[in-house]
Amino acid sequence: MPSLQAFVNGVEGDLAAVIAGLTLSWSSVEGHVDRIKKMLKRQVYGPAGSRLWRRRVPAS
């Protein structure tokens, strides 16, 4: 089973990250970023629509 062996090698190679992901309450900021993206989408498509979005995001 070469695919299983590759998985095991990957886990062993990054063992510290695996342990942190299983033991810490926040293993990364990915969840926080997703929450911010959802909030921004609600503001864009909510009652205020694109008017609020234009105020929030400066023109590039």
N, CA, C and O atoms as a printed pandas DataFrame, in Angstrom:
     atom_number atom_name residue_name chain_id  residue_number  x_coord  y_coord  z_coord
0              1         N          MET        A               1    0.823   -1.185    0.000
1              2        CA          MET        A               1    0.000    0.000    0.000
2              3         C          MET        A               1    0.873    1.257    0.000
3              4         O          MET        A               1    1.132    1.839    1.053
4              5         N          PRO        A               2    1.311    1.660   -1.155
5              6        CA          PRO        A               2    2.182    2.832   -1.230
6              7         C          PRO        A               2    1.501    4.128   -0.771
7              8         O          PRO        A               2    2.155    4.999   -0.198
8              9         N          SER        A               3    0.201    4.258   -1.018
9             10        CA          SER        A               3   -0.475    5.494   -0.615
10            11         C          SER        A               3   -0.557    5.610    0.906
11            12         O          SER        A               3   -0.431    6.711    1.442
12            13         N          LEU        A               4   -0.762    4.511    1.600
13            14        CA          LEU        A               4   -0.791    4.525    3.063
14            15         C          LEU        A               4    0.585    4.859    3.615
15            16         O          LEU        A               4    0.704    5.614    4.580
16            17         N          GLN        A               5    1.615    4.304    3.011
17            18        CA          GLN        A               5    2.984    4.585    3.450
18            19         C          GLN        A               5    3.320    6.066    3.239
19            20         O          GLN        A               5    3.981    6.678    4.077
20            21         N          ALA        A               6    2.873    6.630    2.138
21            22        CA          ALA        A               6    3.115    8.056    1.883
22            23         C          ALA        A               6    2.405    8.916    2.925
23            24         O          ALA        A               6    2.954    9.921    3.378
24            25         N          PHE        A               7    1.192    8.528    3.307
25            26        CA          PHE        A               7    0.455    9.251    4.340
26            27         C          PHE        A               7    1.191    9.200    5.677
27            28         O          PHE        A               7    1.350   10.219    6.349
28            29         N          VAL        A               8    1.637    8.004    6.053
29            30        CA          VAL        A               8    2.359    7.830    7.313
30            31         C          VAL        A               8    3.644    8.648    7.307
31            32         O          VAL        A               8    3.980    9.274    8.313
32            33         N          ASN        A               9    4.356    8.652    6.206
33            34        CA          ASN        A               9    5.581    9.443    6.108
34            35         C          ASN        A               9    5.284   10.932    6.270
35            36         O          ASN        A               9    6.042   11.654    6.917
36            37         N          GLY        A              10    4.187   11.381    5.685
37            38        CA          GLY        A              10    3.813   12.792    5.814
38            39         C          GLY        A              10    3.460   13.159    7.238
39            40         O          GLY        A              10    3.842   14.228    7.715
40            41         N          VAL        A              11    2.734   12.287    7.925
41            42        CA          VAL        A              11    2.369   12.538    9.324
42            43         C          VAL        A              11    3.619   12.544   10.191
43            44         O          VAL        A              11    3.770   13.414   11.049
44            45         N          GLU        A              12    4.502   11.603    9.985
45            46        CA          GLU        A              12    5.742   11.557   10.758
46            47         C          GLU        A              12    6.611   12.778   10.488
47            48         O          GLU        A              12    7.267   13.287   11.397
48            49         N          GLY        A              13    6.621   13.244    9.263
49            50        CA          GLY        A              13    7.436   14.398    8.901
50            51         C          GLY        A              13    6.957   15.688    9.536
51            52         O          GLY        A              13    7.747   16.609    9.741
52            53         N          ASP        A              14    5.686   15.766    9.848
53            54        CA          ASP        A              14    5.128   16.991   10.437
54            55         C          ASP        A              14    4.402   16.655   11.733
55            56         O          ASP        A              14    3.299   17.141   11.985
56            57         N          LEU        A              15    5.022   15.830   12.539
57            58        CA          LEU        A              15    4.402   15.319   13.753
58            59         C          LEU        A              15    4.032   16.434   14.732
59            60         O          LEU        A              15    2.987   16.363   15.379
60            61         N          ALA        A              16    4.862   17.447   14.845
61            62        CA          ALA        A              16    4.567   18.545   15.770
62            63         C          ALA        A              16    3.262   19.247   15.392
63            64         O          ALA        A              16    2.469   19.593   16.268
64            65         N          ALA        A              17    3.038   19.456   14.101
65            66        CA          ALA        A              17    1.806   20.106   13.646
66            67         C          ALA        A              17    0.596   19.207   13.883
67            68         O          ALA        A              17   -0.480   19.690   14.236
68            69         N          VAL        A              18    0.770   17.914   13.690
69            70        CA          VAL        A              18   -0.332   16.972   13.916
70            71         C          VAL        A              18   -0.730   16.975   15.388
71            72         O          VAL        A              18   -1.917   17.022   15.711
72            73         N          ILE        A              19    0.249   16.926   16.273
73            74        CA          ILE        A              19   -0.038   16.940   17.710
74            75         C          ILE        A              19   -0.697   18.253   18.110
75            76         O          ILE        A              19   -1.659   18.256   18.878
76            77         N          ALA        A              20   -0.188   19.368   17.596
77            78        CA          ALA        A              20   -0.782   20.671   17.909
78            79         C          ALA        A              20   -2.223   20.741   17.410
79            80         O          ALA        A              20   -3.091   21.275   18.101
80            81         N          GLY        A              21   -2.482   20.215   16.235
81            82        CA          GLY        A              21   -3.830   20.225   15.681
82            83         C          GLY        A              21   -4.813   19.398   16.486
83            84         O          GLY        A              21   -6.005   19.706   16.520
84            85         N          LEU        A              22   -4.329   18.363   17.125
85            86        CA          LEU        A              22   -5.203   17.499   17.908
86            87         C          LEU        A              22   -5.358   17.944   19.362
87            88         O          LEU        A              22   -6.315   17.557   20.033
88            89         N          THR        A              23   -4.428   18.749   19.843
89            90        CA          THR        A              23   -4.460   19.103   21.263
90            91         C          THR        A              23   -4.801   20.557   21.545
91            92         O          THR        A              23   -5.369   20.854   22.595
92            93         N          LEU        A              24   -4.474   21.467   20.644
93            94        CA          LEU        A              24   -4.730   22.887   20.885
94            95         C          LEU        A              24   -6.127   23.276   20.420
95            96         O          LEU        A              24   -6.671   22.677   19.493
96            97         N          SER        A              25   -6.702   24.285   21.070
97            98        CA          SER        A              25   -8.049   24.709   20.678
98            99         C          SER        A              25   -8.045   25.389   19.308
99           100         O          SER        A              25   -8.993   25.222   18.540
100          101         N          TRP        A              26   -7.005   26.146   18.990
101          102        CA          TRP        A              26   -6.867   26.775   17.667
102          103         C          TRP        A              26   -5.572   26.289   17.061
103          104         O          TRP        A              26   -4.494   26.709   17.481
104          105         N          SER        A              27   -5.661   25.418   16.087
105          106        CA          SER        A              27   -4.442   24.910   15.465
106          107         C          SER        A              27   -3.984   25.807   14.319
107          108         O          SER        A              27   -2.828   25.736   13.901
108          109         N          SER        A              28   -4.879   26.645   13.812
109          110        CA          SER        A              28   -4.503   27.563   12.735
110          111         C          SER        A              28   -5.484   28.727   12.726
111          112         O          SER        A              28   -6.445   28.755   13.494
112          113         N          VAL        A              29   -5.231   29.660   11.866
113          114        CA          VAL        A              29   -6.120   30.819   11.766
114          115         C          VAL        A              29   -7.165   30.623   10.679
115          116         O          VAL        A              29   -7.947   31.533   10.405
116          117         N          GLU        A              30   -7.191   29.461   10.061
117          118        CA          GLU        A              30   -8.109   29.221    8.951
118          119         C          GLU        A              30   -9.569   29.443    9.351
119          120         O          GLU        A              30  -10.331   30.052    8.601
120          121         N          GLY        A              31   -9.952   28.958   10.511
121          122        CA          GLY        A              31  -11.327   29.142   10.969
122          123         C          GLY        A              31  -11.679   30.598   11.167
123          124         O          GLY        A              31  -12.793   31.025   10.862
124          125         N          HIS        A              32  -10.730   31.359   11.679
125          126        CA          HIS        A              32  -10.956   32.789   11.907
126          127         C          HIS        A              32  -11.105   33.522   10.576
127          128         O          HIS        A              32  -11.966   34.391   10.436
128          129         N          VAL        A              33  -10.274   33.177    9.607
129          130        CA          VAL        A              33  -10.343   33.809    8.290
130          131         C          VAL        A              33  -11.683   33.504    7.624
131          132         O          VAL        A              33  -12.292   34.391    7.027
132          133         N          ASP        A              34  -12.149   32.250    7.721
133          134        CA          ASP        A              34  -13.439   31.885    7.131
134          135         C          ASP        A              34  -14.576   32.668    7.773
135          136         O          ASP        A              34  -15.517   33.074    7.090
136          137         N          ARG        A              35  -14.494   32.878    9.074
137          138        CA          ARG        A              35  -15.538   33.635    9.764
138          139         C          ARG        A              35  -15.573   35.088    9.286
139          140         O          ARG        A              35  -16.650   35.663    9.128
140          141         N          ILE        A              36  -14.401   35.683    9.055
141          142        CA          ILE        A              36  -14.338   37.057    8.550
142          143         C          ILE        A              36  -14.892   37.128    7.132
143          144         O          ILE        A              36  -15.620   38.062    6.796
144          145         N          LYS        A              37  -14.550   36.139    6.292
145          146        CA          LYS        A              37  -15.064   36.123    4.920
146          147         C          LYS        A              37  -16.587   36.025    4.910
147          148         O          LYS        A              37  -17.249   36.704    4.125
148          149         N          LYS        A              38  -17.142   35.184    5.778
149          150        CA          LYS        A              38  -18.596   35.045    5.837
150          151         C          LYS        A              38  -19.245   36.344    6.284
151          152         O          LYS        A              38  -20.289   36.728    5.758
152          153         N          MET        A              39  -18.631   37.031    7.260
153          154        CA          MET        A              39  -19.170   38.294    7.733
154          155         C          MET        A              39  -19.198   39.326    6.601
155          156         O          MET        A              39  -20.183   40.044    6.429
156          157         N          LEU        A              40  -18.106   39.391    5.830
157          158        CA          LEU        A              40  -18.047   40.342    4.724
158          159         C          LEU        A              40  -19.086   40.011    3.651
159          160         O          LEU        A              40  -19.706   40.916    3.093
160          161         N          LYS        A              41  -19.279   38.739    3.361
161          162        CA          LYS        A              41  -20.278   38.349    2.361
162          163         C          LYS        A              41  -21.679   38.726    2.825
163          164         O          LYS        A              41  -22.498   39.186    2.028
164          165         N          ARG        A              42  -21.958   38.531    4.120
165          166        CA          ARG        A              42  -23.270   38.920    4.642
166          167         C          ARG        A              42  -23.494   40.410    4.491
167          168         O          ARG        A              42  -24.601   40.847    4.175
168          169         N          GLN        A              43  -22.450   41.192    4.714
169          170        CA          GLN        A              43  -22.584   42.639    4.591
170          171         C          GLN        A              43  -22.803   43.056    3.138
171          172         O          GLN        A              43  -23.555   43.990    2.859
172          173         N          VAL        A              44  -22.138   42.354    2.214
173          174        CA          VAL        A              44  -22.266   42.701    0.800
174          175         C          VAL        A              44  -23.649   42.336    0.272
175          176         O          VAL        A              44  -24.270   43.129   -0.437
176          177         N          TYR        A              45  -24.133   41.155    0.607
177          178        CA          TYR        A              45  -25.392   40.693    0.053
178          179         C          TYR        A              45  -26.579   40.947    0.966
179          180         O          TYR        A              45  -27.709   40.589    0.633
180          181         N          GLY        A              46  -26.331   41.562    2.112
181          182        CA          GLY        A              46  -27.406   41.851    3.060
182          183         C          GLY        A              46  -28.157   43.109    2.676
183          184         O          GLY        A              46  -28.095   43.540    1.525
184          185         N          PRO        A              47  -28.871   43.707    3.628
185          186        CA          PRO        A              47  -29.697   44.877    3.358
186          187         C          PRO        A              47  -28.915   46.066    2.797
187          188         O          PRO        A              47  -29.434   46.800    1.956
188          189         N          ALA        A              48  -27.691   46.264    3.244
189          190        CA          ALA        A              48  -26.917   47.420    2.784
190          191         C          ALA        A              48  -26.383   47.214    1.383
191          192         O          ALA        A              48  -26.180   48.185    0.654
192          193         N          GLY        A              49  -26.152   45.982    0.993
193          194        CA          GLY        A              49  -25.702   45.666   -0.353
194          195         C          GLY        A              49  -24.341   46.243   -0.681
195          196         O          GLY        A              49  -23.469   46.340    0.182
196          197         N          SER        A              50  -24.169   46.621   -1.921
197          198        CA          SER        A              50  -22.866   47.057   -2.394
198          199         C          SER        A              50  -22.483   48.442   -1.890
199          200         O          SER        A              50  -21.304   48.794   -1.923
200          201         N          ARG        A              51  -23.432   49.230   -1.429
201          202        CA          ARG        A              51  -23.071   50.563   -0.907
202          203         C          ARG        A              51  -22.145   50.439    0.295
203          204         O          ARG        A              51  -21.137   51.140    0.381
204          205         N          LEU        A              52  -22.485   49.553    1.219
205          206        CA          LEU        A              52  -21.634   49.350    2.386
206          207         C          LEU        A              52  -20.311   48.727    1.973
207          208         O          LEU        A              52  -19.269   49.075    2.527
208          209         N          TRP        A              53  -20.333   47.824    1.021
209          210        CA          TRP        A              53  -19.115   47.180    0.563
210          211         C          TRP        A              53  -18.148   48.215    0.013
211          212         O          TRP        A              53  -16.950   48.138    0.285
212          213         N          ARG        A              54  -18.635   49.176   -0.752
213          214        CA          ARG        A              54  -17.755   50.221   -1.306
214          215         C          ARG        A              54  -17.134   51.070   -0.213
215          216         O          ARG        A              54  -16.001   51.531   -0.350
216          217         N          ARG        A              55  -17.871   51.281    0.876
217          218        CA          ARG        A              55  -17.310   52.043    1.978
218          219         C          ARG        A              55  -16.260   51.250    2.734
219          220         O          ARG        A              55  -15.262   51.812    3.186
220          221         N          ARG        A              56  -16.475   49.952    2.876
221          222        CA          ARG        A              56  -15.571   49.102    3.658
222          223         C          ARG        A              56  -14.250   48.838    2.943
223          224         O          ARG        A              56  -13.189   48.843    3.568
224          225         N          VAL        A              57  -14.315   48.612    1.649
225          226        CA          VAL        A              57  -13.121   48.243    0.893
226          227         C          VAL        A              57  -12.665   49.444    0.081
227          228         O          VAL        A              57  -13.380   49.877   -0.823
228          229         N          PRO        A              58  -11.489   49.994    0.379
229          230        CA          PRO        A              58  -11.015   51.160   -0.357
230          231         C          PRO        A              58  -10.732   50.805   -1.818
231          232         O          PRO        A              58  -10.367   49.673   -2.135
232          233         N          ALA        A              59  -10.901   51.769   -2.681
233          234        CA          ALA        A              59  -10.636   51.548   -4.112
234          235         C          ALA        A              59   -9.151   51.286   -4.315
235          236         O          ALA        A              59   -8.301   51.949   -3.720
236          237         N          SER        A              60   -8.853   50.312   -5.163
237          238        CA          SER        A              60   -7.449   49.977   -5.402
238          239         C          SER        A              60   -6.881   50.775   -6.543
239          240         O          SER        A              60   -5.708   50.620   -6.882
